[in-house]
Amino acid sequence: MGLFDRLRGDDAPRVAFIGVDGVPYSLLSANEDLFPNFAALADEGTASEISSIVPPESSACWPSLTTGVNPGETGVYGFQDREVGTYDTYVPMGNEVQADRVWDRVQEEGRRATVMNVPVTFPPQRNVQRMVSGFLSPGLDKAAHPDDVREYLDTLDYRIDVNPKLGHEKNKEEFIEDAHETIDARFEAFEHYIEEDDWDLFFGVFMTTDRVNHFLFKDYEQDGEYKDEFLEFYQKVDDYIGRLREALPDDVTMIVASDHGFTSLDYEVHFNEWLREEGWLSFQDDSPDELGDIATETKAYSFIPGRFYINLEGREPRGSVPEDEYDDVRDELKADLEALEGPDGNQVVERVVEKEDAFRGDHDDIAPDLVAIPSNGFDLKSGFKGDSDIFTTGPRNGMHSFDDTSLYIDEPSASITDADLLDITPTILDLLDIEYSRGEFDGASLV
């Protein structure tokens, strides 16, 4: 308990949210002997698998988790989005998120939030008492607010992220060492500000778990070379969750959640190459490198992960598909996707979600027309080089999944049934006794 906890003198409830990016519930629940702190959270509170969002990609997931609304409201659909009415693309940052974050609502109530390492929060907000931006930040010097935060974090050798290039090496030892150093510094920072800050909401994310999963998850699932190192890393994560829980005062409810699940990866699927070979996509020349290089006769193109756009007249600058043919063309593309098989004979796409079934809101004008949810083992890519094989393998052996997302709430009365990411923000507000209108969110409180 920090100084402010002792002096503040009010009895308003508080919440500490700890994100564990990409951690599947099955990993934690199937290994309770190895992860006793997660097991204790489940036994003494409530825990379950929940669903992610469409698409289950971190750049879209964290804005939705922290706002309680779908990408049609946040305006962020993935790591790359396109400008309305053009073929220009951009990488969405924190200021592209068009809905109020949960910590904005806390601050508006005259209460305080400390926010650390949440993906897609750069540049750091100045209306939050303390914020360190996460994934997509160019560096710690510009990611920390106020300045004394950066000065303290420098003493810890704090990193925004691991060095993912190390994971591309066949020998993963240096990558694993870097992952440990990154999460060690993250834990020290979290523990420090949990104990020292005057906060009503502490919101921090361990993203290193996602990175480790990308390069080692198949080792875990299939008894590979680095299975022991994978489990040792997660035992450290479990230990840190337990120590943070112990550091929390009695008036704090702890929530631990991931933004999507994970599974083993067998093939990367380069869908723009598949579209090109199937006659859906063509380029203006033999050396394309961006969306703007597609030719007028193109009928469809793709962004990661599994987002498909019809090249529609009146919407795209060189649209080739008349509006009155949109439904038929989209249905044809959906059928082709559902029929696609991989080199192993397995179905590549588990299901295809239509735009109107996944997205609604003021910013659905840049929504994909279809989103393919892959079968386990197939990681959906795009790219505009026009020179790739459709099915390839690479250094990553783990991939995101829509299901098997984790949620732990240190509150036994919580009910996690058919829950998803969109339920987390209203749950936090309920736990904080902050009023809101039910219609403001696509999710609902679990308490």
ZIWOBEL-V81300 format. One record per residue. RES is the residue in three letters. PHI is phi as a letter, one per 20 degrees, with the letter a starting at -180 (999 if undefined). PSI is psi in radians with two decimals (none if undefined). Layout:
RES PHI PSI
RES PHI PSI
//
This chain:
MET 999 2.22
GLY e 3.04
LEU g -0.80
PHE f -0.57
ASP f -0.62
ARG f -0.55
LEU e -0.34
ARG f -0.75
GLY n 0.06
ASP d 2.92
ASP d 0.42
ALA f 2.37
PRO f 2.73
ARG c 2.82
VAL c 2.37
ALA d 2.00
PHE d 2.20
ILE d 2.02
GLY e 2.42
VAL c 1.55
ASP g 2.18
GLY m 0.26
VAL e 2.08
PRO f 2.49
TYR f -0.63
SER f -0.62
LEU f -0.80
LEU f -0.75
SER f -0.46
ALA e -0.13
ASN c 0.85
GLU f -0.51
ASP f -0.54
LEU e -0.44
PHE c 1.22
PRO f -0.46
ASN f -0.67
PHE f -0.70
ALA f -0.70
ALA f -0.69
LEU g -0.73
ALA f -0.75
ASP f -0.70
GLU e -0.25
GLY c -2.25
THR b 2.42
ALA b 2.59
SER a 2.87
GLU f 2.44
ILE c 3.10
SER e 2.68
SER e -2.66
ILE d 3.04
VAL d 2.10
PRO e 2.67
PRO e 1.20
GLU c 2.34
SER g -0.69
SER f -0.46
ALA e -0.61
CYS f -0.82
TRP f -0.70
PRO g -0.68
SER f -0.73
LEU f -0.70
THR e -0.03
THR c -0.41
GLY m 0.27
VAL c 2.77
ASN f 2.94
PRO g -0.39
GLY f -0.42
GLU e -0.69
THR f -0.50
GLY n 0.15
VAL c 2.08
TYR d -0.18
GLY r -2.98
PHE f -0.45
GLN c 2.29
ASP c 2.95
ARG d 2.60
GLU f 2.53
VAL f 2.28
GLY m 0.17
THR c 3.07
TYR d 0.20
ASP f 2.46
THR c 2.83
TYR b 2.83
VAL e 1.98
PRO f 2.32
MET d -3.07
GLY g -0.64
ASN f -0.05
GLU e -0.21
VAL f 2.06
GLN e 0.01
ALA d 2.73
ASP f 2.32
ARG f 2.78
VAL f -0.62
TRP f -0.44
ASP f -0.74
ARG f -0.64
VAL f -0.82
GLN f -0.65
GLU f -0.43
GLU e 0.12
GLY m 0.28
ARG d 3.05
ARG d 2.57
ALA c 2.46
THR d 2.15
VAL c 2.17
MET c 2.14
ASN m 0.49
VAL f 2.22
PRO g 2.57
VAL m 0.89
THR c 0.25
PHE e 2.41
PRO f 2.75
PRO f 2.46
GLN f 2.42
ARG e -0.17
ASN e 0.03
VAL d 2.41
GLN g -0.57
ARG b 2.23
MET b 2.32
VAL d 1.98
SER f 2.71
GLY d -2.45
PHE g 2.34
LEU n -0.10
SER f 2.42
PRO f -0.39
GLY r 2.83
LEU f -0.54
ASP f -0.53
LYS d -0.08
ALA e -0.17
ALA d 2.38
HIS c 2.30
PRO f -3.06
ASP f -0.56
ASP f -0.35
VAL f -0.84
ARG g -0.74
GLU f -0.72
TYR f -0.80
LEU f -0.55
ASP g -0.60
THR f -0.35
LEU e -0.06
ASP l 0.76
TYR f 2.38
ARG c 2.56
ILE f -0.63
ASP b 2.88
VAL f 3.00
ASN e 1.71
PRO f -0.36
LYS f -0.49
LEU f -0.50
GLY f -0.27
HIS f -0.24
GLU f 2.56
LYS f -0.73
ASN e 2.03
LYS e 0.07
GLU f -0.73
GLU f -0.66
PHE f -0.79
ILE f -0.73
GLU f -0.75
ASP f -0.67
ALA f -0.74
HIS f -0.78
GLU f -0.67
THR f -0.81
ILE f -0.49
ASP f -0.84
ALA f -0.64
ARG f -0.77
PHE f -0.78
GLU g -0.73
ALA f -0.78
PHE g -0.85
GLU f -0.72
HIS f -0.87
TYR f -0.45
ILE f -0.71
GLU e -0.51
GLU e -0.49
ASP e 2.71
ASP e 1.71
TRP c 2.66
ASP d -0.57
LEU c 2.10
PHE d 2.23
PHE c 1.83
GLY c 2.60
VAL c 2.24
PHE e 1.89
MET e -0.25
THR g -0.48
THR g -0.72
ASP f -0.75
ARG f -0.78
VAL f -0.71
ASN f -0.68
HIS f -0.59
PHE d -0.19
LEU c 0.01
PHE f -0.66
LYS f -0.53
ASP g -0.68
TYR f -0.87
GLU f -0.48
GLN c 0.49
ASP l 0.87
GLY e -3.03
GLU g -0.62
TYR d 0.44
LYS f -0.79
ASP f -0.75
GLU f -0.64
PHE f -0.86
LEU f -0.61
GLU f -0.70
PHE f -0.78
TYR f -0.47
GLN f -0.62
LYS f -0.76
VAL g -0.80
ASP f -0.77
ASP f -0.75
TYR f -0.66
ILE f -0.75
GLY f -0.72
ARG f -0.63
LEU f -0.69
ARG f -0.73
GLU f -0.52
ALA f -0.21
LEU e 2.39
PRO f 2.90
ASP f -0.37
ASP e 0.18
VAL d 2.30
THR e 2.25
MET e 2.36
ILE c 2.33
VAL c 2.24
ALA b 2.68
SER d 2.96
ASP d -0.26
HIS a 3.01
GLY e -2.91
PHE b 2.65
THR b 3.00
SER f 2.58
LEU d 2.26
ASP d -0.73
TYR c 2.42
GLU e 2.36
VAL d 1.99
HIS e 1.65
PHE f -0.49
ASN f -0.54
GLU f -0.70
TRP f -0.76
LEU f -0.68
ARG f -0.81
GLU f -0.49
GLU e 0.02
GLY n 0.15
TRP e -0.46
LEU c 2.40
SER b 2.81
PHE d 2.78
GLN f -0.43
ASP b -3.09
ASP e 0.01
SER c 1.03
PRO f 2.68
ASP b 0.08
GLU b 2.93
LEU g -0.64
GLY f -0.18
ASP e 0.02
ILE f 2.65
ALA e 2.83
THR f -0.59
GLU f -0.06
THR g 2.36
LYS d -0.40
ALA a 2.68
TYR b 2.96
SER c 2.58
PHE d 2.76
ILE f 2.64
PRO d 1.85
GLY m 0.49
ARG e 2.29
PHE c 2.37
TYR c 2.30
ILE f 2.36
ASN e 1.44
LEU e 2.33
GLU g 2.37
GLY n -0.27
ARG d -0.95
GLU e 2.56
PRO g -0.64
ARG d 0.80
GLY f 2.42
SER d -0.22
VAL e 2.00
PRO f 2.62
GLU f -0.60
ASP f -0.12
GLU d 0.02
TYR g -0.90
ASP f -0.77
ASP f -0.74
VAL f -0.74
ARG f -0.72
ASP f -0.68
GLU f -0.75
LEU f -0.73
LYS g -0.76
ALA f -0.71
ASP f -0.71
LEU f -0.75
GLU f -0.43
ALA e -0.18
LEU f 2.31
GLU d 2.60
GLY e 3.10
PRO g -0.43
ASP e 0.05
GLY n -0.01
ASN e 2.67
GLN f 2.22
VAL f -0.74
VAL d 2.16
GLU f -0.75
ARG a 2.80
VAL c 2.19
VAL d 2.25
GLU e 2.62
LYS g -0.86
GLU f -0.25
ASP e -0.19
ALA d -0.51
PHE c 2.39
ARG b 2.48
GLY q -3.09
ASP f -0.23
HIS c 0.54
ASP e 0.12
ASP f -0.27
ILE d 0.25
ALA f 2.56
PRO f 2.64
ASP f -0.54
LEU b 2.57
VAL c 2.14
ALA e 2.18
ILE e 2.05
PRO f 2.69
SER f 2.68
ASN g 2.32
GLY o -0.25
PHE d 1.98
ASP e 2.13
LEU e 2.09
LYS d 3.07
SER c -1.80
GLY n 2.62
PHE c 0.49
LYS f -0.50
GLY m 0.34
ASP c 0.35
SER d 2.72
ASP f 2.77
ILE f -0.82
PHE d 2.15
THR c 2.94
THR c 2.68
GLY b -2.83
PRO f -0.36
ARG e 2.41
ASN c 0.22
GLY c 2.63
MET b 2.75
HIS f 2.64
SER c 2.66
PHE f -0.68
ASP e -3.07
ASP m 0.47
THR f 2.53
SER e 2.48
LEU b 2.16
TYR c 2.26
ILE c 2.16
ASP f 1.01
GLU b 1.89
PRO f -0.36
SER e -0.12
ALA f 2.57
SER c 1.90
ILE d 1.52
THR c 2.14
ASP l 0.69
ALA e 2.82
ASP b -3.10
LEU g -0.58
LEU f -0.21
ASP e -0.21
ILE f -0.80
THR f -0.87
PRO f -0.53
THR f -0.78
ILE f -0.78
LEU f -0.68
ASP f -0.76
LEU f -0.51
LEU e -0.03
ASP l 0.67
ILE d 2.17
GLU f 2.60
TYR b 2.86
SER e 2.34
ARG g -0.60
GLY f -0.11
GLU f -0.30
PHE c 2.68
ASP e -0.29
GLY d -3.13
ALA c 2.65
SER f 2.52
LEU e 0.05
VAL c none
//
